[in-house]
C-alpha cells in the first residue's frame, strides 16, 4: 500500500523498482521464473515490511489509529506514510517528487512486460492517473483510502481517517513518529 516509499527505498535499476513495487502483488513463495533482480526487489520489499512492523515508532503511530480503525490501522498507516513522504519529499531526497516519479516511470516503462501478476494492470493506472503525486493532498489520500476500502472484503470506510491528517495536533504527532521511523528505514 505504501507504493511511494517502496519505490523510494528501491535501487535505481528497473528490476529493483519493479520488485519493490511488486511486493504487495506477489504473495507466498517467489517464483523461480522471475528475473533475479525482480526477485531480489521483492525480498527487499518484504525486509522493509518486516522492519516496519517491528519499529517502535510505527507501533506508536498505529496506536493512534487503532481505537477507531482496529486492524485496518496498518493499511491506513501505510497510506499516511506515503503522504508524509510525498509532502516533504526533498527532506529525504535531493530531487523533487515530480522528477523522481518521472525517472521511475521512465525506468519501469520499457519493462512493463516483466511486471508480475496484477501489477501489470495496476501500474499503468498508478502512473497515468497520478496516484503517487496525489498523495501530497488530503483529497488524494481520501481517494486512495476509498479505493482500498472498495477492494477489501468487508468494505470498511477508511476515507474518514483523513481527519487524523487534518487535526493539527494529531498530524504533528504522526509526522514526528513517521520521521523517526523513516530515517531508520532508509538505513536498511
N, C-alpha and C positions, 0 to 999 in steps of 0.2 A: 504493500500500500504506500510505502514511502519511496516512490519511484525516483524522485529527485535526489534524495540522499544517497540511494544506492548507486545512481549514475555518478554522482559527485565523488563517491568513495572508490569507484572502479578505476582501473588502469585506463590509459588512453587508447588502447587498441580496440578495434571493432569487436573482437571476440570477448574481451573483458567487459566492455559496455553491455553487449548482448547478454552475457552470462549473468552479470549483476542485476540487470533488468529482468531477466527470465526467472530469477529465484522464486518469485511469487507464483510463477506459472508452471514450474516443474516440481512435482511432488514425488516423494519417495526416492528410490534409487535413481542415480543419474545414469542415463543411457550411455552405453559404450559407443553408440552411433554419433553422439555429439562431438564436434571438434574439441580437442584438448583445451584450447583457450576458453571456450564457452563453458565447458565443464568446470574449469578452474574458477571462472567467474561465478558460477552457481555456488560452488563451495565457499567462495569468499562472501557471497551474499548470506549464506547460512551462518558463517562465522560472525558476521556483523550482527545478524539477528540474535544469535546466542549471547554475544557480548551485550547487546542492547537489553535483552531480557534479564540479565544479571546485574545491570548497573543500578546502584542505589538512587541516583538522580532520576532515572526512568521510573523506578518503583514509586518514588515520591510524586512524580508527575502524574502517574496513573492513579495514585490515591486521591488526587484532587477530582478526578473524573468518575471514580468508582461509585460513589454514593448515588449518582444519577444514572450511570450507564453500565454498571457491573462489568461483565466480561467483555463488553464492547469497548471498554476504555482503552484496550490495547490498539484497536483499529483506529479509534479517534486520535490517540496519541501519535500514531504513525503519520496521520494526515497533518496534525498540528506541527510535527517535526518538520515536514516539508514546507509548511507555511513559514515557520521561523527561519528556516534556511533561505527560502526564496525572498523574504522581506529584508534580510540582512546579508545577502549573498557575498558581497565584497568584503565582509568581515572574515570570511573563510577562504575566499578565492581572489586571486589578483585580476580575474576577468569578470565583467558584469554577467548577470544571469543570461541575458539575451545572447551574448557572444558565446557563452558556454553551451547553451542549447543549440545554437546554430552549428557549432563544431561537433557536438554529439550527434545530431541528426545527420550531418554530412558524413560522419564516420560510419554510422549504422546503415544508412540508406542503401549503399551498394551491396549490403549483405542481408537484405530482408528475407531472402530465400533460406537463410540459416536460422531465422527466428523459430524457436521451438513452440509447439502447442498453440494455445490461444493467444500468445504474444504476437503471433503473425497477424491476428485480427485486431488486437488492441493497439499495437504500436502505431499503425497509421492514423488511427483516431486520436491517440495521445498527441502525436506530432501535429496533425492537421487542425485539430480543434483547440490547440494551445493549452492543454491540461496543465502542464508544469508551469507555464507562465501565469496561469490563473491562480496558482497557489499563493501569489502575492496579496490577493484580496480576500476579504471576508466572504464576498459573494462567491468567489472561486472555491473557497473551502466549503461553503454551504452546498454548492453544486456537487463537489466531489463526495461529500458525505451522503448526500441524497442519492447519488448514483450507486454508492456502496450499499446503502440501505435496500435498494431495489434488487441487488444481486444476492443479498443474504436471505436464507430460507425463511426466517421469521419476519422479514421486512421491518426491522426496528427503525424508529425515527431518530436518525443520528444528526441530521442537519441542525436541529436546535442547539446542539452542543457548541455552536459558534459563539454562544453567549459568554463562554469562558474566555474567548479572544477579545470580546467587546468590553467586558468588565476590566477596567484599568488595573486594579489590584491583582486580580487573578491572572491576567495576562502577564504582568510584571513577574509574578512568581513562576509561572510556567516558562517564560523566556529565560529566567535565571537558571532553572533546572535544565532546560534544553542546552544552554551554553556550557554548563558543567559537563553534561553528558557528551555533547558533540565534540568538544575539544579533546576528550578522551578517545572517542571512537575514531577520530581522524588519525590517531597514532597506531591503530590496529593494522 
